[in-house]
Amino acid sequence: MTDRMNLRVDYEDQVDWLQDQIIIENVIMPQEHNQLIIELEQAVYDNTRSMYRPPSSHINIVGYSPADSDVTVKKGVNYWYADESIWA
C-alpha cells in the first residue's frame, strides 16, 4: 500500500548556493531514498518555474520532512537532512 503525503523539501541551488524550502504535495511514500531524491528534485524544479526568480536547473535536495508534524508520530516518517543543510 502506498500513501501520499505532503513534504517540506529543503533544496539548494548549486549555481548560487542559496538554500530555500518548498512544500511538495502528494509525494508517494514510502519509496527508496535515492528514487525519492530524484522525484523531489524534479518536483522542486517543476514547482518553482513560476517564481519571480526561480532557482536554476541545478538543484540539490538537502532535506525533507513531513509538512504536517503529526505525520511523523502517526506514520513513522523520519526527517532527513544532509550535512550541508542550513536547517539541520
N, CA and C atoms as a LAMMPS dump frame, in Angstrom:
ITEM: TIMESTEP
0
ITEM: NUMBER OF ATOMS
264
ITEM: BOX BOUNDS ff ff ff
-5.0000000000000000e+02 5.0000000000000000e+02
-5.0000000000000000e+02 5.0000000000000000e+02
-5.0000000000000000e+02 5.0000000000000000e+02
ITEM: ATOMS id mol type element x y z
1 1 1 N 0.83 -1.18 0
2 1 2 C 0 0 0
3 1 3 C 0.878 1.247 0
4 2 1 N 0.558 2.162 -0.866
5 2 2 C 1.312 3.408 -0.905
6 2 3 C 0.453 4.544 -0.375
7 3 1 N 1.078 5.369 0.409
8 3 2 C 0.436 6.571 0.917
9 3 3 C 1.01 7.761 0.184
10 4 1 N 0.229 8.801 0.159
11 4 2 C 0.725 10.071 -0.383
12 4 3 C 0.73 11.077 0.747
13 5 1 N 1.78 11.885 0.782
14 5 2 C 1.843 12.901 1.815
15 5 3 C 2.524 14.148 1.283
16 6 1 N 2.31 15.229 1.983
17 6 2 C 2.959 16.49 1.651
18 6 3 C 4.275 16.567 2.411
19 7 1 N 5.337 16.948 1.702
20 7 2 C 6.656 17.068 2.317
21 7 3 C 7.159 18.499 2.214
22 8 1 N 7.796 18.958 3.293
23 8 2 C 8.547 20.217 3.238
24 8 3 C 9.932 19.838 2.756
25 9 1 N 10.323 20.366 1.609
26 9 2 C 11.585 19.979 0.975
27 9 3 C 12.554 21.157 1.023
28 10 1 N 13.749 20.904 1.537
29 10 2 C 14.813 21.896 1.571
30 10 3 C 15.719 21.617 0.377
31 11 1 N 15.997 22.654 -0.384
32 11 2 C 16.837 22.461 -1.565
33 11 3 C 17.876 23.566 -1.65
34 12 1 N 18.923 23.274 -2.407
35 12 2 C 19.995 24.231 -2.622
36 12 3 C 20.183 24.405 -4.12
37 13 1 N 20.257 25.652 -4.543
38 13 2 C 20.565 25.956 -5.938
39 13 3 C 22.088 25.937 -6.057
40 14 1 N 22.617 24.977 -6.795
41 14 2 C 24.064 24.808 -6.851
42 14 3 C 24.761 25.881 -7.682
43 15 1 N 24.01 26.758 -8.333
44 15 2 C 24.633 27.853 -9.075
45 15 3 C 25.035 28.975 -8.129
46 16 1 N 24.121 29.362 -7.229
47 16 2 C 24.436 30.452 -6.292
48 16 3 C 24.533 29.984 -4.837
49 17 1 N 24.355 28.687 -4.586
50 17 2 C 24.486 28.047 -3.279
51 17 3 C 23.466 28.539 -2.252
52 18 1 N 22.38 29.156 -2.703
53 18 2 C 21.33 29.578 -1.785
54 18 3 C 20.405 28.406 -1.486
55 19 1 N 19.953 28.309 -0.233
56 19 2 C 19.02 27.258 0.156
57 19 3 C 17.649 27.859 0.413
58 20 1 N 16.62 27.079 0.106
59 20 2 C 15.239 27.509 0.299
60 20 3 C 14.397 26.273 0.584
61 21 1 N 13.127 26.508 0.889
62 21 2 C 12.198 25.416 1.171
63 21 3 C 10.948 25.577 0.33
64 22 1 N 10.283 24.459 0.064
65 22 2 C 9.024 24.462 -0.666
66 22 3 C 8.221 23.242 -0.201
67 23 1 N 6.904 23.343 -0.244
68 23 2 C 6.038 22.215 0.072
69 23 3 C 5.723 21.492 -1.235
70 24 1 N 5.996 20.202 -1.268
71 24 2 C 5.65 19.366 -2.409
72 24 3 C 4.51 18.463 -1.953
73 25 1 N 3.399 18.532 -2.665
74 25 2 C 2.202 17.789 -2.274
75 25 3 C 2.119 16.432 -2.966
76 26 1 N 1.47 15.499 -2.292
77 26 2 C 1.145 14.178 -2.831
78 26 3 C 2.356 13.36 -3.255
79 27 1 N 3.377 13.341 -2.424
80 27 2 C 4.563 12.526 -2.688
81 27 3 C 4.25 11.092 -2.259
82 28 1 N 4.554 10.129 -3.122
83 28 2 C 4.313 8.719 -2.807
84 28 3 C 5.325 8.266 -1.761
85 29 1 N 4.799 7.724 -0.68
86 29 2 C 5.634 7.218 0.407
87 29 3 C 5.128 5.846 0.792
88 30 1 N 5.939 4.943 1.229
89 30 2 C 7.398 5.037 1.24
90 30 3 C 7.966 4.649 -0.121
91 31 1 N 9.172 5.084 -0.372
92 31 2 C 9.914 4.652 -1.551
93 31 3 C 11.4 4.731 -1.239
94 32 1 N 12.195 4.084 -2.049
95 32 2 C 13.64 4.026 -1.849
96 32 3 C 14.209 5.447 -1.843
97 33 1 N 15.168 5.71 -0.939
98 33 2 C 15.691 7.062 -0.714
99 33 3 C 16.203 7.727 -1.993
100 34 1 N 17.04 7.037 -2.755
101 34 2 C 17.605 7.649 -3.967
102 34 3 C 16.519 7.991 -4.978
103 35 1 N 15.523 7.127 -5.125
104 35 2 C 14.414 7.404 -6.038
105 35 3 C 13.603 8.601 -5.548
106 36 1 N 13.405 8.684 -4.238
107 36 2 C 12.678 9.816 -3.662
108 36 3 C 13.408 11.121 -3.932
109 37 1 N 14.724 11.145 -3.773
110 37 2 C 15.508 12.36 -4.026
111 37 3 C 15.363 12.794 -5.48
112 38 1 N 15.417 11.851 -6.409
113 38 2 C 15.251 12.171 -7.836
114 38 3 C 13.865 12.76 -8.08
115 39 1 N 12.84 12.144 -7.5
116 39 2 C 11.479 12.65 -7.656
117 39 3 C 11.343 14.048 -7.066
118 40 1 N 11.94 14.277 -5.904
119 40 2 C 11.842 15.589 -5.255
120 40 3 C 12.58 16.66 -6.052
121 41 1 N 13.738 16.327 -6.62
122 41 2 C 14.462 17.302 -7.455
123 41 3 C 13.594 17.757 -8.62
124 42 1 N 12.945 16.813 -9.285
125 42 2 C 12.085 17.158 -10.414
126 42 3 C 10.874 17.959 -9.948
127 43 1 N 10.283 17.575 -8.83
128 43 2 C 9.105 18.28 -8.311
129 43 3 C 9.456 19.704 -7.893
130 44 1 N 10.615 19.894 -7.262
131 44 2 C 11.045 21.251 -6.884
132 44 3 C 11.239 22.085 -8.145
133 45 1 N 11.919 21.534 -9.131
134 45 2 C 12.128 22.26 -10.386
135 45 3 C 10.79 22.654 -11.009
136 46 1 N 9.878 21.697 -11.129
137 46 2 C 8.574 21.964 -11.749
138 46 3 C 7.776 23.015 -10.976
139 47 1 N 7.84 22.954 -9.65
140 47 2 C 7.028 23.847 -8.826
141 47 3 C 7.646 25.217 -8.595
142 48 1 N 8.875 25.434 -9.016
143 48 2 C 9.497 26.746 -8.835
144 48 3 C 9.608 27.543 -10.135
145 49 1 N 9.185 26.98 -11.239
146 49 2 C 9.32 27.681 -12.527
147 49 3 C 8.5 28.966 -12.58
148 50 1 N 7.417 29.05 -11.83
149 50 2 C 6.568 30.244 -11.899
150 50 3 C 7.003 31.338 -10.923
151 51 1 N 8.058 31.098 -10.148
152 51 2 C 8.554 32.117 -9.228
153 51 3 C 9.134 33.293 -10.003
154 52 1 N 9.132 34.445 -9.367
155 52 2 C 9.707 35.643 -9.984
156 52 3 C 11.173 35.415 -10.334
157 53 1 N 11.926 34.822 -9.423
158 53 2 C 13.326 34.466 -9.67
159 53 3 C 13.519 32.995 -9.309
160 54 1 N 13.162 32.103 -10.212
161 54 2 C 13.27 30.664 -9.893
162 54 3 C 14.728 30.232 -9.778
163 55 1 N 14.959 29.157 -9.027
164 55 2 C 16.319 28.62 -8.974
165 55 3 C 16.717 28.053 -10.332
166 56 1 N 17.999 27.81 -10.484
167 56 2 C 18.474 27.217 -11.74
168 56 3 C 18 25.768 -11.829
169 57 1 N 18.386 25.11 -12.878
170 57 2 C 18.038 23.695 -13.026
171 57 3 C 18.993 22.796 -12.247
172 58 1 N 19.98 23.376 -11.585
173 58 2 C 20.973 22.62 -10.814
174 58 3 C 20.575 22.627 -9.34
175 59 1 N 19.573 21.816 -9.018
176 59 2 C 19.002 21.767 -7.679
177 59 3 C 19.518 20.529 -6.954
178 60 1 N 19.869 20.71 -5.689
179 60 2 C 20.299 19.604 -4.846
180 60 3 C 19.375 19.555 -3.632
181 61 1 N 18.747 18.419 -3.388
182 61 2 C 17.877 18.255 -2.224
183 61 3 C 18.768 18.065 -1.001
184 62 1 N 18.579 18.91 0.026
185 62 2 C 19.395 18.809 1.23
186 62 3 C 18.583 18.384 2.452
187 63 1 N 17.288 18.182 2.273
188 63 2 C 16.486 17.701 3.387
189 63 3 C 15.019 17.623 3.04
190 64 1 N 14.297 16.838 3.826
191 64 2 C 12.839 16.797 3.695
192 64 3 C 12.241 16.321 5.004
193 65 1 N 11.008 16.704 5.218
194 65 2 C 10.267 16.266 6.4
195 65 3 C 8.785 16.39 6.084
196 66 1 N 7.946 15.692 6.823
197 66 2 C 6.51 15.825 6.596
198 66 3 C 6.065 17.269 6.816
199 67 1 N 5.205 17.764 5.943
200 67 2 C 4.695 19.126 6.101
201 67 3 C 3.75 19.207 7.292
202 68 1 N 3.112 18.101 7.644
203 68 2 C 2.23 18.011 8.796
204 68 3 C 3.006 17.3 9.901
205 69 1 N 3.303 17.99 10.988
206 69 2 C 4.138 17.404 12.036
207 69 3 C 3.508 16.169 12.668
208 70 1 N 2.182 16.02 12.623
209 70 2 C 1.537 14.835 13.18
210 70 3 C 1.884 13.57 12.396
211 71 1 N 2.257 13.701 11.142
212 71 2 C 2.57 12.546 10.31
213 71 3 C 3.782 11.81 10.865
214 72 1 N 4.749 12.541 11.397
215 72 2 C 5.947 11.918 11.941
216 72 3 C 5.584 10.928 13.037
217 73 1 N 4.68 11.311 13.892
218 73 2 C 4.28 10.446 15.003
219 73 3 C 3.354 9.338 14.522
220 74 1 N 2.366 9.674 13.703
221 74 2 C 1.347 8.702 13.302
222 74 3 C 1.857 7.674 12.307
223 75 1 N 2.723 8.063 11.372
224 75 2 C 3.137 7.155 10.309
225 75 3 C 4.609 6.802 10.362
226 76 1 N 5.347 7.342 11.318
227 76 2 C 6.751 6.978 11.481
228 76 3 C 7.668 7.506 10.404
229 77 1 N 7.281 8.559 9.703
230 77 2 C 8.144 9.128 8.666
231 77 3 C 9.208 9.984 9.349
232 78 1 N 10.444 9.715 9.042
233 78 2 C 11.535 10.438 9.678
234 78 3 C 11.946 11.65 8.87
235 79 1 N 12.578 12.572 9.553
236 79 2 C 13.202 13.702 8.892
237 79 3 C 14.514 13.229 8.292
238 80 1 N 14.949 13.869 7.216
239 80 2 C 16.253 13.579 6.65
240 80 3 C 16.883 14.902 6.252
241 81 1 N 18.108 15.12 6.685
242 81 2 C 18.858 16.319 6.319
243 81 3 C 20.282 15.939 5.983
244 82 1 N 20.787 16.518 4.904
245 82 2 C 22.202 16.349 4.557
246 82 3 C 23.024 17.224 5.493
247 83 1 N 24.291 16.934 5.612
248 83 2 C 25.17 17.699 6.492
249 83 3 C 25.248 19.178 6.119
250 84 1 N 25.079 19.491 4.837
251 84 2 C 25.214 20.881 4.4
252 84 3 C 23.911 21.675 4.49
253 85 1 N 22.855 21.077 5.022
254 85 2 C 21.577 21.785 5.159
255 85 3 C 21.672 22.832 6.265
256 86 1 N 21.214 24.041 5.975
257 86 2 C 21.253 25.09 6.986
258 86 3 C 20.129 24.914 8.012
259 87 1 N 19.157 24.029 7.747
260 87 2 C 18.065 23.806 8.669
261 87 3 C 18.292 22.603 9.578
262 88 1 N 19.396 21.899 9.401
263 88 2 C 19.667 20.689 10.2
264 88 3 C 20.038 21.035 11.627
